């Protein structure tokens, strides 16, 4: 029999209510590894945009003390511990600079700068913040979700460690901390970016189409409802579409839909186990969503390789105030 945890336990690991509820449903877990596997699946495939933002909002800014009114006191306690190295290596000058850059970051992206701070110094965190500030919102939103997963894995480890004496049925952990294995994280996150992963030994039955998307309107701080979405595939396996070339009849429509109240599109393609390797294009009718906007439509072109055909690809779009409004340079 595995360890039994409740919603408060999982809220201490991740501030998303949806995540906590789904973890309770998925449990109990016989091993820490089982909990990690379930957490990754729930976070990346079942928690919607609102859930991601709820989890981000639960974190204090780096360098600030967590609120005592947080819905999970253990969350606040762990958050303070994870920032201990940063706080112990800060000076009045670097801490002030960190707070200023945190404000710049929130102003640009609309959510707190999120990083797995455990063991990291203030100069190291500040340097990373400045680098990530240069990212496009679509990239940074995904990175923040990845960092949240790293934090969640660390806290799940603490959760199981705390229960170790009262739950002897749980198998001991491997000497290698799962949360620090970069190759594991790449395999999970590869479904959201374009990282290649080897074909798994066991091919799971898909619970959703292999290519999905959602749209977040960061200017309003909510999902974008009613945006038309089209998914296409390049039909010629020999030739490849090239930058700067004009193509009139090179794409095959796989499916179309519109985003719902959660910003997620309906099914854009058939439920297949293995994707056909090739070049895909997903397009968003942003002009219809906001006729006064800067972009009449947005298209994202990406390639799925043979080694990635078993993966799930999630292609989100973040609409900022800049992209929704006509920009007039000086």
C-alpha positions as CSV (number, residue, x, y, z in Angstrom):
1,X,0.0,0.0,0.0
2,X,1.4,3.4,-1.0
3,X,1.5,6.7,0.9
4,X,-1.7,8.6,1.1
5,X,-1.6,12.4,0.7
6,X,-4.4,14.9,0.6
7,X,-4.9,18.1,-1.5
8,X,-3.1,20.3,1.1
9,X,0.0,18.0,0.7
10,X,0.0,18.5,-3.0
11,X,-0.8,22.2,-2.8
12,X,2.5,22.5,-0.8
13,X,4.2,21.1,-3.9
14,X,2.4,23.1,-6.5
15,X,0.0,26.0,-6.0
16,X,-2.5,24.9,-8.7
17,X,-5.8,23.6,-7.2
18,X,-6.4,21.6,-10.3
19,X,-3.0,19.9,-9.9
20,X,-3.7,19.1,-6.3
21,X,-7.1,17.6,-7.0
22,X,-5.8,15.5,-9.9
23,X,-2.9,14.2,-7.8
24,X,-5.3,13.0,-5.1
25,X,-7.4,11.2,-7.8
26,X,-4.3,9.6,-9.3
27,X,-3.0,8.4,-5.9
28,X,-2.1,6.7,-3.7
29,X,1.4,6.3,-5.0
30,X,3.6,3.2,-4.2
31,X,6.8,5.0,-4.9
32,X,8.2,8.5,-5.3
33,X,8.8,7.7,-9.0
34,X,5.1,7.0,-9.5
35,X,4.2,10.3,-8.0
36,X,6.7,12.2,-10.3
37,X,5.4,10.4,-13.4
38,X,1.8,11.3,-12.5
39,X,2.7,14.9,-11.6
40,X,4.4,15.5,-15.0
41,X,1.4,14.1,-16.9
42,X,-1.0,16.2,-14.9
43,X,0.9,19.4,-15.0
44,X,1.7,19.3,-18.8
45,X,-1.5,17.6,-20.1
46,X,-4.4,18.3,-17.6
47,X,-3.7,21.6,-15.9
48,X,-5.0,24.5,-18.1
49,X,-3.6,28.0,-18.5
50,X,-5.4,29.3,-15.5
51,X,-3.9,26.5,-13.4
52,X,-0.4,27.4,-14.6
53,X,-1.0,31.0,-13.7
54,X,-2.5,30.1,-10.3
55,X,0.7,28.0,-9.6
56,X,3.0,30.9,-10.6
57,X,1.1,33.4,-8.5
58,X,1.5,31.2,-5.4
59,X,5.3,32.0,-5.4
60,X,6.8,35.1,-3.8
61,X,9.3,37.1,-5.8
62,X,12.8,35.9,-5.3
63,X,14.2,37.8,-2.4
64,X,10.9,38.3,-0.7
65,X,9.4,36.5,2.3
66,X,6.4,34.3,1.5
67,X,3.0,35.5,2.7
68,X,1.8,34.0,6.0
69,X,-1.7,34.0,4.6
70,X,-0.7,31.5,1.9
71,X,-3.2,28.7,1.5
72,X,-0.4,26.2,2.3
73,X,1.8,27.0,5.3
74,X,4.2,24.2,4.3
75,X,4.5,25.8,0.8
76,X,5.6,29.1,2.4
77,X,8.0,27.2,4.6
78,X,9.6,25.3,1.7
79,X,9.7,28.4,-0.4
80,X,11.7,30.2,2.3
81,X,14.1,27.3,2.6
82,X,14.6,27.1,-1.2
83,X,15.6,30.8,-1.2
84,X,18.0,30.4,1.7
85,X,21.1,30.3,-0.4
86,X,20.0,33.3,-2.4
87,X,19.3,35.3,0.7
88,X,22.5,34.3,2.4
89,X,24.6,35.4,-0.6
90,X,22.9,38.7,-1.2
91,X,24.0,42.2,-0.3
92,X,21.8,45.2,0.1
93,X,22.8,46.3,-3.5
94,X,22.2,43.0,-5.2
95,X,18.9,42.4,-3.4
96,X,17.7,45.8,-4.5
97,X,18.7,45.1,-8.1
98,X,17.0,41.7,-7.9
99,X,13.8,43.3,-6.7
100,X,13.9,45.9,-9.5
101,X,14.5,43.3,-12.2
102,X,11.7,41.2,-10.7
103,X,9.4,44.2,-11.3
104,X,10.6,44.6,-14.8
105,X,10.0,41.0,-15.5
106,X,6.5,41.0,-14.1
107,X,5.7,44.1,-16.1
108,X,6.8,42.5,-19.4
109,X,5.4,39.0,-18.9
110,X,2.5,39.4,-16.4
111,X,3.6,36.8,-13.9
112,X,6.4,36.4,-11.2
113,X,9.9,35.4,-12.3
114,X,10.0,31.7,-11.5
115,X,13.2,29.7,-11.1
116,X,14.1,26.6,-9.1
117,X,16.2,28.6,-6.6
118,X,17.4,25.8,-4.4
119,X,21.1,26.0,-4.0
120,X,21.4,29.1,-6.2
121,X,23.1,32.4,-5.2
122,X,21.6,35.8,-5.7
123,X,24.2,36.8,-8.4
124,X,23.4,33.5,-10.3
125,X,19.7,34.1,-10.1
126,X,20.0,37.7,-11.1
127,X,22.1,36.8,-14.2
128,X,19.5,34.2,-15.2
129,X,16.7,36.7,-14.8
130,X,18.4,39.2,-17.1
131,X,19.0,36.5,-19.7
132,X,15.4,35.3,-19.6
133,X,14.0,38.8,-19.7
134,X,15.1,39.0,-23.3
135,X,12.9,36.0,-24.3
136,X,9.7,36.3,-26.3
137,X,6.6,35.7,-24.0
138,X,5.7,32.4,-25.7
139,X,9.2,31.0,-24.8
140,X,9.3,32.4,-21.3
141,X,5.8,31.1,-20.4
142,X,7.0,27.6,-21.3
143,X,10.3,28.0,-19.3
144,X,8.3,29.2,-16.3
145,X,6.2,26.0,-16.5
146,X,9.3,23.9,-16.7
147,X,10.8,25.6,-13.6
148,X,7.5,25.0,-11.8
149,X,7.9,21.3,-12.6
150,X,11.4,21.2,-11.2
151,X,10.2,22.8,-8.0
152,X,7.3,20.4,-7.8
153,X,9.6,17.4,-8.2
154,X,11.9,18.7,-5.4
155,X,8.9,19.2,-3.1
156,X,7.4,15.8,-3.9
157,X,10.8,14.3,-2.8
158,X,10.4,16.2,0.5
159,X,6.9,15.0,0.9
160,X,7.8,11.4,0.6
161,X,10.9,11.9,2.8
162,X,8.6,13.3,5.6
163,X,6.4,10.2,5.3
164,X,9.2,7.7,5.1
165,X,9.0,6.7,8.8
166,X,5.2,6.3,8.7
167,X,5.0,4.6,5.3
168,X,7.6,1.8,5.1
169,X,5.9,0.3,2.1
170,X,7.4,3.0,-0.1
171,X,10.4,1.8,-1.9
172,X,13.7,3.7,-1.2
173,X,14.6,6.4,-3.8
174,X,17.4,5.9,-6.3
175,X,20.6,7.7,-5.2
176,X,20.2,9.9,-8.3
177,X,17.7,12.7,-7.6
178,X,15.1,12.6,-10.3
179,X,14.5,16.3,-10.2
180,X,18.1,17.0,-11.1
181,X,18.3,14.7,-14.1
182,X,18.3,17.0,-17.1
183,X,17.7,14.2,-19.5
184,X,14.4,13.3,-17.8
185,X,13.2,16.9,-17.9
186,X,14.1,17.2,-21.6
187,X,12.0,14.1,-22.4
188,X,9.0,15.6,-20.6
189,X,9.4,19.1,-21.8
190,X,10.3,18.1,-25.4
191,X,6.5,17.7,-26.0
192,X,6.1,21.4,-25.5
193,X,9.2,22.6,-27.3
194,X,11.2,20.8,-30.0
195,X,13.7,18.7,-28.0
196,X,14.2,15.3,-29.5
197,X,13.5,12.2,-27.5
198,X,14.1,8.5,-28.2
199,X,11.1,6.2,-28.8
200,X,10.0,4.9,-25.4
201,X,10.2,1.2,-24.7
202,X,6.5,1.2,-24.0
203,X,4.2,3.3,-26.2
204,X,1.4,4.6,-24.1
205,X,-2.1,4.9,-25.4
206,X,-2.8,8.6,-26.2
207,X,-5.5,10.4,-24.2
208,X,-5.4,13.4,-26.5
209,X,-4.3,14.2,-30.1
210,X,-0.5,14.4,-30.5
211,X,-0.6,18.1,-31.5
212,X,-2.5,20.6,-29.3
213,X,-2.5,24.3,-28.5
214,X,-3.9,27.0,-26.3
215,X,-3.8,30.8,-26.4
216,X,-3.3,33.2,-23.5
217,X,-4.2,36.9,-23.8
218,X,-1.6,38.4,-21.4
219,X,-3.0,41.9,-22.0
220,X,-6.2,40.8,-20.2
221,X,-4.6,38.1,-18.0
222,X,-6.9,35.4,-19.2
223,X,-7.3,32.7,-21.9
224,X,-8.2,33.9,-25.4
225,X,-11.7,32.6,-26.3
226,X,-12.9,32.1,-29.9
227,X,-9.7,32.3,-31.9
228,X,-9.8,30.3,-35.0
229,X,-7.0,27.8,-35.3
230,X,-5.8,25.7,-38.4
231,X,-3.3,22.8,-38.4
232,X,-1.6,22.0,-41.7
233,X,1.1,19.7,-42.9
234,X,3.6,20.2,-45.8
235,X,2.7,17.7,-48.4
236,X,6.0,17.3,-50.3
237,X,8.3,14.9,-48.4
238,X,11.2,15.6,-50.9
239,X,11.2,19.4,-51.0
240,X,11.1,21.6,-47.9
241,X,9.5,25.0,-47.5
242,X,12.2,27.7,-47.3
243,X,12.3,31.1,-45.7
244,X,11.6,33.8,-48.2
245,X,9.9,31.6,-50.7
246,X,6.2,32.0,-51.7
247,X,4.0,28.9,-51.7
248,X,0.5,28.8,-53.0
249,X,-0.4,25.1,-52.8
250,X,2.0,23.3,-50.5
251,X,0.0,22.7,-47.4
252,X,-2.6,20.1,-46.5
253,X,-5.3,21.0,-44.0
254,X,-5.4,18.5,-41.2
255,X,-8.1,20.2,-39.1
256,X,-9.5,23.4,-37.8
257,X,-11.2,24.6,-34.6
258,X,-11.6,27.5,-32.3
259,X,-10.3,28.1,-28.8
260,X,-12.7,27.6,-25.9
261,X,-13.1,29.6,-22.6
262,X,-9.9,28.0,-21.3
263,X,-8.0,29.1,-24.5
264,X,-7.6,25.5,-25.7
265,X,-8.6,24.5,-29.3
266,X,-10.7,21.6,-30.1
267,X,-9.3,18.5,-31.8
268,X,-7.1,19.6,-34.7
269,X,-6.2,16.1,-36.0
270,X,-7.1,12.5,-35.7
271,X,-6.2,10.5,-32.6
272,X,-3.1,8.7,-33.9
273,X,-0.4,6.9,-31.9
274,X,2.5,7.8,-34.2
275,X,2.8,11.2,-35.9
276,X,3.9,11.3,-39.6
277,X,7.3,13.0,-39.5
278,X,7.4,16.2,-41.4
279,X,6.8,19.9,-41.3
280,X,3.7,21.3,-39.7
281,X,2.1,24.7,-39.5
282,X,-0.4,25.9,-37.0
283,X,-2.1,29.3,-37.7
284,X,-4.2,31.6,-35.4
285,X,-6.7,34.1,-36.8
286,X,-5.6,36.9,-34.4
287,X,-7.0,39.5,-36.8
288,X,-10.6,38.3,-36.4
289,X,-10.0,38.1,-32.6
290,X,-8.9,41.7,-32.5
291,X,-9.6,43.6,-35.8
292,X,-7.5,46.6,-34.6
293,X,-4.5,44.5,-33.7
294,X,-1.1,44.6,-35.2
295,X,-1.1,41.0,-36.7
296,X,-3.8,39.9,-39.1
297,X,-2.8,36.3,-38.4
298,X,0.0,34.3,-36.7
299,X,1.6,31.1,-38.1
300,X,4.1,28.8,-36.4
301,X,6.0,26.4,-38.5
302,X,7.8,23.4,-36.9
303,X,9.3,20.1,-37.9
304,X,8.6,16.7,-36.2
305,X,11.4,14.2,-36.8
306,X,11.3,10.4,-36.9
307,X,12.6,10.2,-33.3
308,X,9.8,12.5,-32.1
309,X,6.8,10.8,-33.7
310,X,5.7,9.2,-30.4
311,X,5.8,12.6,-28.6
312,X,3.1,15.0,-27.8
313,X,3.6,18.6,-29.0
314,X,1.8,21.5,-27.3
315,X,2.2,24.8,-29.3
316,X,0.9,27.6,-27.1
317,X,0.5,31.2,-28.2
318,X,0.8,34.3,-25.9
319,X,-0.8,37.5,-27.0
320,X,0.6,40.5,-25.4
321,X,-0.5,44.1,-25.4
322,X,2.2,44.8,-27.9
323,X,0.9,42.2,-30.4
324,X,-2.7,43.1,-29.9
325,X,-2.2,46.9,-30.4
326,X,-1.0,48.7,-33.5
327,X,2.7,49.6,-32.8
328,X,3.9,52.9,-34.0
329,X,7.7,53.4,-33.6
330,X,9.2,56.8,-32.9
